[in-house]
Amino acid sequence: MKTVAQLLATKQNQQVHTIAPQSTVLDALRLMAEKNVGALPVVEDGQLVGVISERDYARKVVLQGRSSVGTPVSAVMSAPVVTVAPKQDLRTCMELMTARKLRHLPVVDDTRLIGLLSIGDLVKEVIAEKDGLIDQLEKYIRGE
């Protein structure tokens, strides 16, 4: 199975969009909508300090009657952040995301944020891997 680094290298859009903890939730929502992403790593002074997701917005802003305009990201972000290293294998990432009920997993090399994996990224990779295995087995059966 591939490593996180190998998967990140194949992603079409490798840019990681981030937001500052003092930004408002409305700013985060606008950026997520503009970039068509479901979560943003929260970075302060170059360090990953949290993640804000659509789930955080629904549960910690809407359901609690908070204002998107006046609430800082730091008040609703998920922290501490569960991260993985680039050398981590994808199976372990999937197990971690399943066990912790995560949809996004920041990738940190040493202390530097280098990527963000979504559950969709992992599912696509597993499907591609299984399709390749099926193709190899069919060729074997046909004697090719």
ChimeraX attribute file (.defattr): number of C-alpha atoms within 10 A of each C-alpha:
attribute: neighborCount
match mode: 1-to-1
recipient: residues
	/A:1	10
	/A:2	14
	/A:3	16
	/A:4	23
	/A:5	18
	/A:6	15
	/A:7	16
	/A:8	18
	/A:9	11
	/A:10	9
	/A:11	12
	/A:12	7
	/A:13	8
	/A:14	12
	/A:15	10
	/A:16	15
	/A:17	16
	/A:18	19
	/A:19	22
	/A:20	21
	/A:21	22
	/A:22	14
	/A:23	16
	/A:24	20
	/A:25	27
	/A:26	17
	/A:27	16
	/A:28	25
	/A:29	20
	/A:30	12
	/A:31	18
	/A:32	20
	/A:33	12
	/A:34	9
	/A:35	11
	/A:36	9
	/A:37	15
	/A:38	16
	/A:39	25
	/A:40	24
	/A:41	27
	/A:42	26
	/A:43	18
	/A:44	14
	/A:45	7
	/A:46	11
	/A:47	13
	/A:48	22
	/A:49	18
	/A:50	23
	/A:51	26
	/A:52	27
	/A:53	21
	/A:54	15
	/A:55	14
	/A:56	18
	/A:57	21
	/A:58	11
	/A:59	13
	/A:60	15
	/A:61	17
	/A:62	12
	/A:63	10
	/A:64	10
	/A:65	9
	/A:66	14
	/A:67	13
	/A:68	17
	/A:69	11
	/A:70	11
	/A:71	16
	/A:72	19
	/A:73	25
	/A:74	19
	/A:75	14
	/A:76	20
	/A:77	24
	/A:78	18
	/A:79	13
	/A:80	10
	/A:81	15
	/A:82	17
	/A:83	18
	/A:84	21
	/A:85	19
	/A:86	20
	/A:87	13
	/A:88	15
	/A:89	17
	/A:90	22
	/A:91	15
	/A:92	13
	/A:93	20
	/A:94	19
	/A:95	11
	/A:96	16
	/A:97	18
	/A:98	12
	/A:99	9
	/A:100	10
	/A:101	9
	/A:102	13
	/A:103	16
	/A:104	22
	/A:105	22
	/A:106	23
	/A:107	23
	/A:108	18
	/A:109	15
	/A:110	9
	/A:111	11
	/A:112	11
	/A:113	19
	/A:114	17
	/A:115	23
	/A:116	22
	/A:117	20
	/A:118	17
	/A:119	16
	/A:120	11
	/A:121	14
	/A:122	18
	/A:123	13
	/A:124	10
	/A:125	16
	/A:126	17
	/A:127	11
	/A:128	12
	/A:129	14
	/A:130	11
	/A:131	12
	/A:132	12
	/A:133	12
	/A:134	12
	/A:135	12
	/A:136	13
	/A:137	13
	/A:138	12
	/A:139	11
	/A:140	10
	/A:141	9
	/A:142	8
	/A:143	7
	/A:144	8
